[in-house]
């Protein structure tokens, strides 16, 4: 089923759409989709983006986790968290 979704139905299948998006993003041919691994993606990101961009994205991730109550930051109000997310999102 997954093979059909990736190689034949492509955009009609959520699996196929996801596979195509990953191949396009990481410049990999669909036939080589098996080469996409965690280490491949980490290497791609580290070679494509600066350390400042990566650190900003990681900070944004942590603040979003606070906003949606996965992490706790009791000294900030919800509006302060929202303003900080807006600031990081426009950098």
N, C-alpha and C positions, 0 to 999 in steps of 0.2 A: 504494500500500500504506500509506504513512504517513498519507495523507488519510483512508483508511478507518479506520485505527487511532485517529485523533484524533476524527473526527466520528461514527463509527458504532459501533465496537467499544469505545471508551473504556476501561473498566476491564478488558477482556479482553486488551488490548494493552499492552505495556510503554511504547510510544510514547504511547498514549492516556492511561495513568495519569500519566506524567511531564507531559504537556501539561496535564491537569486539575489536577495538584498545583501547577504553576507559575501557572496562571490563578487558582486559589484563593488562593495565597500573595500574589500581587502585585495582586489585585483587578482582573483583566483578563477581559473576556468571551472565550470560546473563539473567537469569530469574529475577534477582534482579537489573536490570539496572535502574529501577525507584528510587533506593536509591542514585544514583549519583546526588548530588546537589552541589551548589556553596560552601556551608559550609563543605560538606564532602570532596571536593577536597582541600579546603584551609586547613582543618585539616590534610589531608594526606600529603600535601606539607610541612606544618610546622613540622610534626613529622618525615619526611623523610630527609629533607635538613637542613643544618645549617643556622643560620642567615647570615653568611658571603656569602654563596652561593646565598641565596635569594636576598640579597642586590646587589650582583654583577649582577644578572639577571635583576633586576629592573633598575639598572644603564644602562645596555646594551640596554634594551628596550627604555629608554629615549633617548639615543644617536642614536639609529636607527630611532626614530621618528624625531630627528633633521635632520638626513641624508636624510630622505625622505620628508622633508619640512612640517611635521605636527607640529613641534615645531621650534622655531627660537633661534639660538645661533650665533649672528652676529660676535663675536670676534674670532671665529675659522674658518679656511679654510676647504674646503671639504677634502683635503688630510689629515689634522690633525684629522678630525672626523673619516676618514677611518682607520688611524693608531691606534686611540684610540679603535675603534671597534675590530681591530685585536688583540690588547693587551688584552682587556677584554675577548675575545673569547678563548684565550689560557691560561687563569688563571685556 
